[in-house]
Amino acid sequence: MEKSTLDKVAYLRSPIAIRQRCSQLYDYVIAGKSEYFACDLTQLEKVADYVIEVIHEQYPDLQIPFHSRWQHFAAGEIPRLTWLDEKLAQLSATQKAIAKYDLAIISVLLDAGAGKTWQYIEPETELIFARSEGLAVASYQMFCQGIFSSDFNNPLQVDGEKLQNLTEKELAQGFQITANNPLVGLNGRLTILQKLGQVLLTLPDIFGQENPRPGNLVNYLLEKVENNQLAAATVFNAVLEAFSDIWIGRIEIDGVNLGDVWFHSAIANDGLVPFHKLSQWLTYSLLEPLQEIGLEIMHLDALTGLAEYRNGGLILDLGLIRAKNPDILSDSHPVASEIIVEWRALTVILLDIIATKIREKLNMNASELPLVKILQGGTWTAGRKIAAELRKGGVPPLSIESDGTVF
């Protein structure tokens, strides 16, 4: 591959590119050129106040965890992570981190929107969960049951052999899917896991020569540690390098799968807008196991906010952006549509602007309140809350045709 192509791929995989390309669309909307959206920055104060109110409700001491999969594993205030630590007690610190990476990676990849009717009844607690929490608890239970392991004697692992042979029936049973309890995008989820199983075998430098596991990404990252420090962007780059080939039907450059990158005609030159939403959320979810083994994570705010329907719903529902045509809110849109691409780009940039306003109001700086905590505290929770206040079932204000691999 030519150096110019390699450079372009590297650029489109960077947080810098996400902000630069999304900024182009933000400026386009601010200039009044968009046929879909208008932006009303007079609503910024109201949005920041709403999010701060939610933060104080959730975390009155402002001790906010990262916005990661680990928070969902505690759904219903059940100590599942304590149970997991007990199950992993015989392992070394690095082996524990590898097992936790196995769980987090699988769980995040299974986390695209579940739909408004699906629910999961946890056998141990008999509690009922839906949406992200339901998917988290279901994937946690499947992991603990050894559904993703080919080794009967080592159930608490995810390995390439089992993922390649995973069946739709196994996944459907794990998610308790029935005719009356359908899950959106089951086939898309299965395809991603099977594809991951194949990718694990093709990247032995990252996933290990023997018994390749997604969790072996820990060892790959440990080689990049300097002075006990690791940059968040280094983890993100590794995630994109390791998992880019699992996405199906995405834009490619010279055979390189770009992942969560889409086209918008208002973008100069190639028209491409990267988001890498799931990869960034996965990155956020892979930081805590590294902290647990004593590493310091640097430059958290290099990564961006997440371009998904809770953060995007917040800015629509509170009037920071508005649809120019009401049909936009009543129709359903493919992920690749320019409406959705534009909405997501506005979400990325406005999250940065909201974060700055929130820190100003709370008299905190970016190191005290990084974006990953504002998302958790925060904008994602506030987006869910305002959706529940405005619409039955808390559905987002924009309807997206999801294939189970983006949202």
C-alpha positions in Angstrom: 0.0 0.0 0.0 1.3 3.5 -0.9 2.4 5.8 1.9 -0.2 8.4 0.9 -2.9 5.7 1.4 -1.4 4.6 4.7 -1.3 8.2 5.9 -4.9 8.8 4.9 -6.1 5.6 6.7 -4.1 6.7 9.8 -5.6 10.1 9.7 -9.2 8.8 9.4 -8.6 6.6 12.4 -7.5 9.5 14.6 -9.5 11.5 17.1 -8.0 14.6 15.4 -9.8 13.6 12.1 -13.1 13.0 14.0 -13.0 16.5 15.5 -11.8 18.2 12.2 -14.4 16.6 9.9 -17.2 17.0 12.4 -16.2 20.6 12.9 -16.6 21.1 9.1 -20.2 19.9 9.3 -20.8 22.0 12.5 -19.6 25.1 10.7 -21.8 24.2 7.7 -24.9 24.0 9.9 -24.0 27.2 11.8 -23.6 29.0 8.5 -27.2 28.0 7.7 -26.3 25.8 4.7 -27.8 22.6 6.0 -31.1 21.5 4.7 -31.6 19.3 7.7 -30.6 21.0 10.9 -30.2 24.4 12.6 -28.2 25.1 15.7 -29.3 27.4 18.5 -26.5 28.1 20.8 -28.7 30.3 23.0 -29.9 26.9 24.5 -26.4 26.0 25.6 -26.9 27.3 29.2 -30.2 25.4 29.6 -28.5 22.1 28.3 -25.5 22.5 30.7 -27.8 23.2 33.6 -29.9 20.1 32.8 -26.9 17.9 32.6 -25.4 19.3 35.8 -28.7 18.6 37.6 -28.5 15.0 36.4 -24.8 14.8 37.5 -25.8 16.0 41.0 -28.6 13.4 41.2 -26.3 10.5 40.1 -23.1 11.6 41.7 -23.6 14.2 44.5 -20.0 14.0 45.5 -18.9 14.5 41.8 -16.9 11.2 42.1 -17.9 10.2 38.6 -16.6 7.0 37.0 -15.6 6.7 33.3 -18.4 6.2 30.8 -17.7 2.5 30.1 -19.2 -0.9 30.0 -18.2 -1.6 33.5 -21.0 0.7 34.9 -23.6 -1.4 33.1 -22.4 -4.6 34.8 -23.5 -3.1 38.1 -27.1 -2.7 36.9 -29.7 -3.1 39.6 -26.9 -2.4 42.2 -25.9 -6.1 42.0 -22.2 -6.7 42.7 -21.4 -8.7 39.6 -17.9 -7.3 39.3 -17.2 -8.5 42.9 -18.5 -11.9 41.9 -16.2 -11.8 38.8 -13.2 -10.8 40.8 -13.9 -13.8 43.1 -14.1 -16.1 40.1 -10.7 -14.8 38.8 -9.0 -14.8 42.2 -6.5 -17.5 41.3 -5.1 -15.6 38.3 -2.2 -13.2 38.1 -3.0 -9.4 37.8 -2.2 -9.5 34.0 -4.3 -12.7 33.5 -7.2 -11.0 35.3 -6.9 -8.0 33.1 -6.9 -10.3 30.0 -10.1 -12.0 31.2 -11.7 -8.6 31.8 -10.7 -7.5 28.4 -12.3 -10.6 27.0 -15.6 -9.8 28.7 -15.6 -6.0 27.9 -14.7 -6.5 24.3 -17.5 -9.1 23.7 -20.0 -7.1 25.7 -19.3 -3.8 23.8 -19.5 -5.5 20.4 -22.9 -6.9 21.4 -24.2 -3.5 22.6 -25.8 -2.0 19.6 -29.4 -0.8 20.1 -31.7 -3.6 21.4 -35.0 -2.2 20.3 -37.8 -1.0 22.5 -39.4 -4.4 23.3 -36.5 -6.8 24.2 -35.8 -7.6 27.8 -33.6 -9.9 29.8 -34.6 -11.7 33.0 -31.4 -12.5 35.0 -31.7 -16.1 36.4 -29.7 -15.4 39.6 -31.6 -12.3 40.7 -34.8 -12.6 38.7 -34.4 -8.9 37.9 -35.6 -7.6 34.5 -33.3 -5.4 32.4 -33.7 -3.8 28.9 -31.5 -1.9 26.4 -27.8 -1.4 27.3 -28.1 -2.7 30.8 -30.0 -5.8 29.6 -27.3 -6.5 26.9 -24.6 -6.0 29.5 -26.1 -8.3 32.1 -26.9 -10.9 29.4 -23.4 -10.8 27.9 -21.9 -11.0 31.5 -24.0 -14.1 32.2 -23.0 -15.7 28.9 -19.3 -15.0 29.6 -19.6 -16.6 33.1 -21.4 -19.6 31.6 -18.5 -20.2 29.2 -20.5 -19.6 26.0 -17.6 -17.8 24.3 -15.0 -20.4 25.3 -14.0 -23.6 23.5 -12.3 -24.9 26.6 -14.6 -26.6 29.1 -12.0 -26.3 31.8 -11.5 -22.6 31.3 -15.0 -21.1 30.8 -14.0 -17.5 31.7 -12.4 -16.7 28.4 -13.2 -15.7 24.9 -11.3 -17.5 22.1 -11.1 -17.5 18.4 -12.1 -21.1 17.9 -15.4 -20.7 19.7 -16.3 -17.4 18.2 -15.9 -18.8 14.7 -18.2 -21.7 15.6 -20.7 -19.6 17.6 -24.3 -20.3 16.4 -27.3 -18.1 16.1 -29.2 -20.5 18.4 -26.6 -20.1 21.2 -26.7 -16.3 21.0 -30.5 -16.3 20.8 -30.7 -18.5 23.9 -28.2 -16.4 25.7 -30.3 -13.3 25.0 -33.5 -15.1 25.8 -34.9 -14.2 22.3 -38.3 -15.5 21.4 -41.1 -14.5 19.0 -42.5 -12.3 21.8 -39.1 -11.0 22.9 -37.2 -10.0 19.7 -33.8 -8.4 19.7 -32.9 -6.0 16.9 -29.9 -7.0 14.7 -29.2 -10.5 16.1 -27.6 -11.6 12.9 -25.4 -8.5 12.7 -24.2 -9.2 16.2 -23.5 -12.9 15.4 -21.6 -11.9 12.2 -19.4 -9.5 14.1 -18.5 -12.1 16.7 -17.8 -14.8 14.1 -15.7 -12.2 12.1 -13.8 -11.4 15.3 -13.0 -15.1 15.7 -11.4 -15.0 12.2 -9.5 -11.8 12.9 -8.0 -13.2 16.1 -6.3 -15.8 14.1 -4.9 -13.4 11.5 -3.2 -11.0 14.0 -1.0 -13.2 16.3 1.2 -10.2 17.2 -1.8 -8.6 18.9 -3.9 -11.6 20.0 -1.3 -14.3 20.6 0.0 -17.3 18.7 -1.6 -20.0 20.9 -5.2 -19.7 21.9 -5.8 -16.3 20.4 -8.1 -14.2 22.6 -9.3 -10.6 22.3 -8.1 -10.1 25.9 -4.5 -10.6 24.8 -4.6 -7.0 23.6 -3.5 -6.3 27.2 -0.1 -7.8 26.5 0.2 -5.8 23.3 -0.5 -2.6 25.2 1.9 -3.4 28.0 4.7 -3.3 25.4 3.8 0.3 24.7 3.9 1.5 28.4 6.6 4.1 29.3 7.2 5.2 32.9 4.1 3.3 33.9 2.0 5.6 31.7 -0.1 4.9 28.6 -1.9 7.5 26.5 -5.7 7.0 25.9 -5.1 7.5 22.2 -2.5 4.6 22.2 -5.3 2.3 23.4 -7.7 3.7 20.8 -5.2 3.2 18.0 -4.7 -0.4 19.1 -8.4 -1.0 19.1 -8.8 0.3 15.6 -5.8 -1.6 14.4 -7.0 -4.8 16.1 -10.7 -4.7 15.2 -11.1 -2.8 12.0 -11.6 -5.9 9.9 -14.7 -7.1 11.9 -17.0 -4.5 10.4 -19.1 -5.6 7.4 -20.1 -3.5 4.4 -18.2 -0.4 5.3 -16.2 2.1 3.2 -12.8 0.8 2.2 -9.6 2.4 0.9 -7.4 0.0 -1.0 -9.0 -2.9 0.8 -8.6 -1.3 4.3 -11.9 -1.3 6.2 -12.4 2.1 7.7 -15.2 1.1 10.1 -17.5 3.8 11.5 -16.7 6.3 8.7 -19.4 7.7 6.4 -19.9 10.0 3.5 -21.4 13.6 3.5 -21.4 15.8 0.4 -20.6 18.9 2.3 -17.1 17.6 3.3 -14.3 18.8 1.0 -12.1 16.4 -0.9 -13.1 12.8 0.0 -16.4 13.6 1.8 -15.5 11.2 4.6 -16.6 11.7 8.2 -15.2 9.4 10.9 -16.9 8.7 14.3 -15.6 5.4 15.6 -18.3 5.5 18.2 -18.2 1.8 19.3 -14.3 1.8 19.1 -14.1 4.8 21.3 -16.5 3.4 23.8 -14.6 0.2 23.8 -11.4 2.2 24.4 -13.1 3.9 27.4 -14.1 0.4 28.6 -10.5 -0.9 28.4 -8.9 1.8 30.5 -10.1 0.6 34.0 -8.5 -2.9 33.8 -5.2 -1.1 33.0 -5.6 1.2 35.9 -6.3 -1.8 38.1 -2.9 -3.2 37.3 -1.3 0.1 38.2 -1.0 2.0 35.0 -1.6 5.7 34.7 -3.8 6.7 31.7 -2.8 10.0 30.1 -4.5 12.5 27.9 -8.1 11.3 28.3 -9.6 14.2 26.5 -7.8 13.4 23.2 -10.7 11.1 22.5 -14.1 12.6 21.6 -17.6 12.3 22.8 -19.7 9.5 21.5 -21.9 10.1 18.4 -24.8 8.0 19.4 -28.5 8.5 20.0 -28.5 9.4 23.7 -26.0 12.2 23.4 -27.5 13.2 20.0 -31.0 12.9 21.5 -30.1 15.3 24.3 -29.1 18.1 22.0 -32.2 17.6 19.8 -34.7 17.3 22.7 -33.4 20.4 24.5 -33.3 22.5 21.4 -29.6 23.0 20.9 -30.2 21.7 17.4 -33.6 21.5 15.7 -34.8 19.7 12.6 -35.7 22.1 9.8 -38.4 19.7 8.5 -40.6 17.9 11.0 -40.6 14.8 8.6 -37.0 14.2 9.7 -38.3 13.3 13.2 -41.1 11.1 11.9 -39.3 9.1 9.3 -36.7 6.4 9.9 -33.2 6.9 8.5 -30.3 4.5 7.5 -27.1 5.0 9.4 -25.4 6.1 6.1 -27.9 8.8 5.4 -26.6 12.4 5.4 -29.2 13.3 8.0 -27.7 10.8 10.5 -24.1 11.6 9.6 -24.8 15.3 10.2 -26.7 14.7 13.5 -23.8 12.6 14.7 -21.2 15.2 13.7 -23.1 17.9 15.5 -23.2 15.7 18.6 -19.4 15.3 18.7 -18.7 19.0 18.5 -21.6 20.1 20.8 -20.4 17.6 23.4 -17.1 19.4 23.6 -18.9 22.8 23.9 -21.3 21.5 26.5 -18.3 20.0 28.5 -16.5 23.3 28.5 -19.7 25.1 29.8 -20.3 22.4 32.5 -16.7 22.7 33.8 -17.0 26.5 33.8 -20.2 26.3 35.9 -18.7 23.7 38.3 -15.4 25.5 38.5 -13.5 22.4 37.5 -10.8 21.8 34.8 -10.5 19.1 32.2 -8.2 16.9 34.3 -10.7 17.1 37.2 -13.7 16.5 35.0 -12.6 14.8 31.7 -15.1 14.3 28.9 -15.3 10.6 29.7 -16.8 11.5 33.1 -19.1 14.1 31.7 -20.5 11.5 29.3 -21.2 9.2 32.2 -22.4 11.8 34.7 -23.7 13.2 32.4 -24.8 13.7 28.9 -25.7 10.1 28.2 -27.8 9.8 31.3 -29.4 13.1 30.6 -30.2 12.1 27.0 -32.0 9.0 28.3 -33.8 11.0 31.0 -35.2 13.7 28.6 -36.2 11.0 26.1 -38.2 9.2 28.8 -39.9 12.5 29.8 -40.9 13.3 26.2 -41.7 10.0 24.6 -43.3 6.7 25.6 -40.6 4.0 26.0 -37.8 6.7 26.0 -37.1 6.2 22.3 -34.7 8.7 20.7 -36.1 11.7 18.8 -34.7 10.4 15.6 -35.4 6.9 14.3 -32.4 5.0 13.0 -32.4 1.8 11.0 -29.8 -0.1 12.9 -28.1 -3.3 11.8 -26.9 -4.1 15.2 -23.3 -2.8 14.5 -23.3 0.9 15.0 -25.7 2.1 17.7 
